[in-house]
């Protein structure tokens, strides 16, 4: 991958810690990112997440959330999986694994999409970045996947790609990934990047120079705000974190990342979407390009769902009172259970309790009143349009 040094990167995937834990009584230590010590020095509260010891908060979830909505915050997301694919006609192989038409991408463009199983269930959601052709005339692609599914995704991709026609590199352990998010994200990040970030569009990316060294920068994020995700080698990542901190950028943890993404109605893999949910059920129909591409895994199921309609949909819920609908809480209609909350929180921006839930399609229209079971009692909630929050353009 041009710009970021991957020559010494070894294809070391995140260990499947749950399987290891089943085979021994000895606790499996949590992995730590290269920025762990910086988080500890700031007295971050740590938590276990997908096999990693990560900051859940620094100055407080609500404060960090509000900072990202009003100015700029930064997140250590180095735990996420990072793959590089290089070869001849890579896009032709990727096209068979996702419902989105990746052939439309030009160099410097990216596509959020999903890997599908034969039942059109979501193996994972991820972003593919097309970087163009290298010096040998081969396509270069980059992918960022969820931390908890890094090994799963790597295995799935290698099983379905012709490895004789491409090179697959897992650079997850060798690179830091930072997210700088908020209305002032570009202003705060620009002093440390040689290239002008202003003209880069949403889901655009470039291989640039960060603190004098090669780096990869993408105008993507998981907060509903403007911002960049920056991938660099560890030493540069540490220096960039310190530089941003000195410039006044607020460090943020996974707690604020979760409340921010939920307000923006961005799905969390393993809760809102998984191997049993299809993109049409999950409200991700905009990722499904049946008319512009050929066959792909799960296509027949999606074609059938397009024709007959889905039986359930992921909807946004707004509680009518102060009670919070949490993950796993049951949803009722006329006293009968009809679904389950997948994510829920108290929205710092809106001041109300919000959530996502799968309910029958007949009950999915905005304005529909349902009930959520909380500690044995039913509390009313209204189906509302997603996202709950949309930033001003």
C-alpha positions as CSV (number, residue, x, y, z in Angstrom):
1,X,0.0,0.0,0.0
2,X,1.6,3.2,-1.1
3,X,2.1,5.8,1.5
4,X,1.9,3.5,4.5
5,X,4.8,1.1,5.0
6,X,3.5,-2.5,5.0
7,X,6.6,-4.2,3.8
8,X,7.3,-5.6,7.3
9,X,3.7,-6.2,8.2
10,X,3.0,-9.8,9.1
11,X,-0.4,-11.3,8.6
12,X,-1.1,-11.7,12.4
13,X,-4.8,-11.7,13.2
14,X,-6.4,-10.9,16.5
15,X,-6.7,-14.2,18.5
16,X,-10.1,-15.8,19.0
17,X,-10.1,-15.2,22.7
18,X,-13.5,-16.8,23.4
19,X,-12.3,-20.1,21.9
20,X,-9.0,-19.9,23.9
21,X,-10.9,-19.2,27.1
22,X,-12.9,-22.3,26.6
23,X,-9.8,-24.5,26.4
24,X,-8.2,-23.2,29.6
25,X,-9.0,-21.9,33.0
26,X,-6.2,-19.3,32.8
27,X,-7.6,-15.9,32.0
28,X,-6.6,-14.6,28.6
29,X,-5.0,-11.2,28.9
30,X,-6.6,-8.4,27.0
31,X,-4.7,-6.9,24.1
32,X,-3.6,-3.2,24.3
33,X,-3.1,-0.7,21.5
34,X,0.1,1.4,21.2
35,X,-1.9,4.3,22.8
36,X,-2.8,2.4,25.9
37,X,-0.2,4.0,28.1
38,X,-1.3,7.5,27.0
39,X,-4.8,6.7,28.0
40,X,-3.7,5.5,31.4
41,X,-1.7,8.7,31.9
42,X,-4.9,10.6,31.3
43,X,-6.6,8.4,34.0
44,X,-9.0,6.9,31.4
45,X,-11.4,4.4,32.8
46,X,-10.7,1.1,31.0
47,X,-13.0,-1.7,29.9
48,X,-12.7,-5.0,28.0
49,X,-14.1,-4.8,24.5
50,X,-13.7,-7.5,21.8
51,X,-10.6,-8.9,23.5
52,X,-9.0,-5.4,24.0
53,X,-8.5,-3.2,27.0
54,X,-9.9,0.1,25.8
55,X,-10.8,3.5,27.3
56,X,-14.6,3.7,27.9
57,X,-14.3,7.3,29.1
58,X,-11.8,10.0,30.1
59,X,-13.6,13.1,31.3
60,X,-17.1,11.6,31.2
61,X,-19.3,10.1,28.5
62,X,-21.8,13.0,28.3
63,X,-19.0,15.7,28.2
64,X,-17.1,13.8,25.5
65,X,-20.2,13.3,23.5
66,X,-21.1,17.0,23.6
67,X,-17.5,18.0,22.7
68,X,-17.7,15.9,19.5
69,X,-21.1,17.5,18.6
70,X,-19.8,21.0,19.2
71,X,-16.0,21.1,18.4
72,X,-13.7,18.1,18.1
73,X,-12.8,14.9,19.9
74,X,-10.4,12.0,19.2
75,X,-10.7,8.3,19.6
76,X,-8.2,5.5,19.7
77,X,-9.7,2.9,17.3
78,X,-6.4,1.0,16.7
79,X,-8.2,-2.2,17.8
80,X,-10.1,-2.3,14.5
81,X,-9.0,-4.7,11.7
82,X,-7.0,-3.4,8.8
83,X,-6.5,-5.3,5.6
84,X,-4.6,-4.5,2.3
85,X,-5.6,-6.4,-0.9
86,X,-3.4,-6.0,-4.0
87,X,-3.6,-7.7,-7.3
88,X,-5.1,-8.0,-10.7
89,X,-8.9,-7.4,-11.0
90,X,-9.4,-7.4,-7.2
91,X,-12.7,-5.7,-7.6
92,X,-14.1,-8.5,-9.6
93,X,-13.6,-10.9,-6.7
94,X,-14.9,-8.4,-4.1
95,X,-18.0,-7.9,-6.1
96,X,-19.1,-11.5,-5.4
97,X,-18.9,-11.0,-1.6
98,X,-21.0,-7.8,-1.2
99,X,-24.3,-6.4,-2.4
100,X,-22.8,-3.0,-3.3
101,X,-21.4,-2.2,-6.7
102,X,-17.7,-1.6,-6.0
103,X,-16.9,-1.2,-9.6
104,X,-18.3,2.4,-9.5
105,X,-15.5,3.5,-7.2
106,X,-12.7,5.7,-8.5
107,X,-9.3,6.0,-6.9
108,X,-9.7,7.9,-3.7
109,X,-13.3,6.8,-3.1
110,X,-14.7,4.3,-0.5
111,X,-17.9,2.3,0.0
112,X,-19.5,1.3,3.3
113,X,-21.0,-2.2,2.7
114,X,-21.5,-5.6,4.2
115,X,-20.1,-9.1,3.7
116,X,-23.0,-11.6,3.2
117,X,-23.5,-15.3,3.9
118,X,-25.7,-17.5,1.6
119,X,-28.8,-16.6,3.6
120,X,-28.0,-12.9,3.0
121,X,-27.1,-12.6,6.7
122,X,-24.5,-10.0,7.5
123,X,-21.0,-11.5,8.2
124,X,-19.8,-8.0,9.1
125,X,-20.1,-4.4,8.0
126,X,-16.9,-2.7,6.8
127,X,-15.5,0.0,4.5
128,X,-13.6,-0.8,1.3
129,X,-11.2,1.9,0.1
130,X,-10.1,1.9,-3.5
131,X,-6.6,3.3,-3.8
132,X,-6.0,2.9,-7.5
133,X,-3.2,1.1,-9.3
134,X,0.3,0.6,-7.9
135,X,3.6,0.9,-9.9
136,X,3.0,-2.6,-11.3
137,X,-0.5,-1.8,-12.5
138,X,-2.2,-3.8,-9.8
139,X,-5.3,-2.6,-8.0
140,X,-4.8,-1.6,-4.3
141,X,-7.7,-1.9,-1.9
142,X,-7.8,-1.3,1.8
143,X,-10.5,-2.5,4.3
144,X,-11.3,-1.5,7.8
145,X,-13.4,-4.1,9.7
146,X,-14.7,-4.4,13.3
147,X,-12.3,-5.4,16.0
148,X,-14.4,-8.3,17.3
149,X,-14.7,-9.8,13.8
150,X,-11.1,-9.3,12.5
151,X,-10.3,-13.0,12.5
152,X,-13.7,-14.0,11.3
153,X,-13.5,-11.5,8.4
154,X,-10.0,-12.5,7.4
155,X,-11.0,-16.2,7.4
156,X,-14.1,-15.5,5.3
157,X,-12.2,-13.3,2.8
158,X,-9.4,-15.8,2.3
159,X,-11.9,-18.7,1.9
160,X,-13.7,-16.8,-0.9
161,X,-10.9,-15.0,-2.7
162,X,-8.5,-16.5,-5.2
163,X,-5.2,-16.0,-3.4
164,X,-3.2,-16.9,-6.5
165,X,-4.5,-13.6,-8.0
166,X,-4.0,-11.2,-5.1
167,X,-1.9,-10.5,-2.1
168,X,-3.7,-10.2,1.3
169,X,-2.0,-8.5,4.1
170,X,-3.4,-8.1,7.7
171,X,-1.7,-5.0,9.0
172,X,-4.0,-4.8,12.1
173,X,-1.1,-5.3,14.7
174,X,1.3,-2.9,13.0
175,X,-0.6,0.3,12.5
176,X,-2.4,2.8,14.8
177,X,-5.8,4.1,13.8
178,X,-7.1,7.4,15.2
179,X,-10.5,9.1,14.6
180,X,-10.7,12.9,14.9
181,X,-14.4,13.8,14.8
182,X,-16.5,16.9,15.1
183,X,-17.3,20.3,13.4
184,X,-13.7,21.4,14.1
185,X,-12.0,18.1,13.3
186,X,-10.4,19.3,10.0
187,X,-9.3,22.5,11.5
188,X,-7.6,20.7,14.4
189,X,-6.0,17.9,12.3
190,X,-4.8,20.1,9.4
191,X,-1.6,21.5,11.1
192,X,-0.2,18.0,11.3
193,X,-1.0,17.0,7.7
194,X,1.0,18.2,4.7
195,X,-1.9,17.9,2.2
196,X,-4.9,20.1,2.2
197,X,-7.8,18.2,3.8
198,X,-10.5,20.7,2.9
199,X,-11.4,19.4,-0.6
200,X,-11.6,15.7,0.5
201,X,-15.3,14.7,0.2
202,X,-17.2,12.4,2.5
203,X,-15.8,8.8,2.1
204,X,-12.9,10.3,0.2
205,X,-9.4,9.3,1.2
206,X,-5.7,10.0,0.4
207,X,-2.2,8.7,1.1
208,X,-0.6,11.7,2.7
209,X,2.1,13.0,5.0
210,X,1.3,13.0,8.8
211,X,4.0,14.7,11.0
212,X,6.4,14.2,8.1
213,X,5.7,10.5,7.7
214,X,3.5,8.4,5.4
215,X,-0.1,8.1,6.5
216,X,-3.6,7.1,5.3
217,X,-6.4,9.6,5.9
218,X,-10.1,9.0,5.2
219,X,-13.0,11.3,5.7
220,X,-15.1,8.7,7.4
221,X,-16.3,8.1,11.0
222,X,-18.8,6.6,13.3
223,X,-20.2,9.6,15.1
224,X,-22.5,11.3,12.6
225,X,-20.1,14.3,12.5
226,X,-17.5,15.4,10.0
227,X,-14.0,14.1,10.6
228,X,-11.1,11.9,9.5
229,X,-9.8,8.5,10.4
230,X,-6.0,8.4,10.3
231,X,-3.8,5.3,10.0
232,X,-0.1,5.6,10.7
233,X,2.7,3.6,12.2
234,X,2.7,3.4,16.0
235,X,5.4,6.0,16.8
236,X,3.7,8.6,14.6
237,X,0.3,7.7,16.2
238,X,1.6,8.4,19.6
239,X,3.1,11.7,18.5
240,X,-0.1,12.7,16.7
241,X,-2.2,11.9,19.8
242,X,0.1,14.0,21.9
243,X,0.0,16.8,19.4
244,X,-3.7,16.9,19.1
245,X,-4.0,16.8,22.9
246,X,-1.7,19.8,23.2
247,X,-3.8,21.5,20.6
248,X,-6.9,21.1,22.8
249,X,-8.6,18.1,21.2
250,X,-10.6,16.2,23.7
251,X,-9.8,12.4,24.1
252,X,-12.9,10.3,24.0
253,X,-13.7,6.7,24.8
254,X,-16.0,3.9,23.7
255,X,-18.9,5.2,25.8
256,X,-19.2,8.4,23.8
257,X,-18.5,6.6,20.6
258,X,-21.6,4.4,21.3
259,X,-24.0,7.2,22.2
260,X,-22.8,9.3,19.2
261,X,-23.2,6.4,16.7
262,X,-26.6,5.5,18.1
263,X,-27.9,9.1,17.7
264,X,-26.8,8.8,14.1
265,X,-28.5,5.4,13.9
266,X,-25.3,3.7,12.8
267,X,-25.5,-0.1,13.4
268,X,-23.3,-1.9,15.9
269,X,-22.3,-5.3,14.7
270,X,-23.3,-8.1,17.0
271,X,-26.3,-6.1,18.3
272,X,-28.1,-4.3,15.6
273,X,-26.9,-6.5,12.7
274,X,-25.4,-10.0,12.6
275,X,-25.4,-13.2,10.7
276,X,-29.1,-13.6,11.0
277,X,-30.1,-10.2,9.8
278,X,-30.2,-9.1,6.1
279,X,-29.4,-5.5,5.0
280,X,-33.0,-5.0,3.8
281,X,-34.3,-5.9,7.3
282,X,-31.6,-3.7,8.9
283,X,-32.6,-0.6,6.9
284,X,-29.4,-0.8,4.8
285,X,-31.2,-1.2,1.5
286,X,-29.2,1.6,0.0
287,X,-26.2,-0.8,0.1
288,X,-28.0,-3.3,-2.2
289,X,-27.4,-2.6,-5.9
290,X,-29.3,-5.4,-7.6
291,X,-29.7,-3.6,-10.9
292,X,-26.1,-2.6,-11.5
293,X,-24.1,-5.7,-10.7
294,X,-24.0,-9.5,-11.3
295,X,-24.2,-12.4,-8.9
296,X,-23.0,-12.3,-5.3
297,X,-23.4,-14.4,-2.2
298,X,-27.0,-14.0,-0.8
299,X,-28.4,-12.3,-3.9
300,X,-31.3,-14.7,-4.4
301,X,-32.5,-14.1,-0.8
302,X,-32.4,-10.3,-1.3
303,X,-34.2,-10.6,-4.6
304,X,-37.0,-12.6,-2.9
305,X,-37.2,-10.1,-0.1
306,X,-37.3,-7.2,-2.6
307,X,-40.2,-8.9,-4.3
308,X,-42.3,-10.1,-1.3
309,X,-41.1,-7.6,1.4
310,X,-39.4,-8.3,4.7
311,X,-41.2,-9.6,7.7
312,X,-39.4,-7.4,10.2
313,X,-37.5,-4.1,10.2
314,X,-35.0,-2.3,12.4
315,X,-36.7,0.8,13.6
316,X,-35.9,3.8,15.8
317,X,-37.7,4.1,19.1
318,X,-38.1,7.1,21.3
319,X,-39.3,6.5,24.8
320,X,-42.2,8.6,26.0
321,X,-40.9,8.8,29.5
322,X,-37.5,8.8,31.3
323,X,-37.0,5.1,31.2
324,X,-34.2,3.8,29.0
325,X,-34.7,0.8,26.6
326,X,-31.6,-1.3,26.8
327,X,-30.2,-4.0,24.6
328,X,-32.2,-7.2,24.9
329,X,-35.4,-5.6,26.4
330,X,-38.5,-7.1,24.8
331,X,-40.9,-5.0,22.7
332,X,-44.7,-5.5,23.0
333,X,-47.8,-4.6,21.0
334,X,-51.2,-4.9,22.6
335,X,-49.7,-7.0,25.4
336,X,-47.9,-9.5,23.1
337,X,-44.1,-9.6,22.5
338,X,-43.3,-8.6,19.0
339,X,-39.6,-7.8,19.0
340,X,-36.5,-6.9,20.9
341,X,-34.4,-3.8,21.5
342,X,-30.9,-4.1,20.0
343,X,-29.4,-0.8,21.2
344,X,-30.6,1.9,23.6
345,X,-29.4,4.9,25.5
346,X,-30.2,8.3,26.9
347,X,-29.4,10.7,24.1
348,X,-27.2,13.5,25.4
349,X,-28.1,15.7,22.4
350,X,-31.9,15.2,22.3
351,X,-32.4,14.7,26.1
352,X,-34.6,11.7,25.6
353,X,-34.2,7.9,25.7
354,X,-33.7,6.4,22.2
355,X,-33.2,2.9,20.8
356,X,-33.2,0.5,17.9
357,X,-35.4,-2.6,17.7
358,X,-36.5,-5.2,15.3
359,X,-40.3,-5.2,15.0
360,X,-42.8,-6.7,12.5
361,X,-43.0,-4.6,9.3
362,X,-46.7,-3.8,9.9
363,X,-45.6,-2.0,13.1
364,X,-42.6,-0.2,11.7
365,X,-44.2,3.1,10.5
366,X,-43.2,6.3,12.2
367,X,-45.8,7.3,14.8
368,X,-46.6,3.7,15.8
369,X,-46.8,3.3,19.6
370,X,-45.3,0.2,21.1
371,X,-44.3,-0.8,24.6
372,X,-40.9,-1.8,26.0
373,X,-40.6,-4.1,29.0
374,X,-38.3,-2.6,31.6
375,X,-37.9,-4.5,34.9
376,X,-41.2,-6.3,34.5
377,X,-43.3,-3.3,33.5
378,X,-44.3,-1.9,30.1
379,X,-43.5,1.6,29.1
380,X,-44.6,3.3,25.9
381,X,-42.3,4.1,23.0
382,X,-42.9,5.7,19.6
383,X,-41.4,4.6,16.3
384,X,-39.6,7.5,14.8
385,X,-37.6,8.2,11.6
386,X,-33.9,7.5,11.6
387,X,-31.4,8.9,12.2
388,X,-32.3,10.5,15.5
389,X,-29.7,13.2,14.9
390,X,-28.4,14.6,11.7
391,X,-25.7,17.3,11.6
392,X,-26.2,20.6,9.9
393,X,-24.7,20.5,6.4
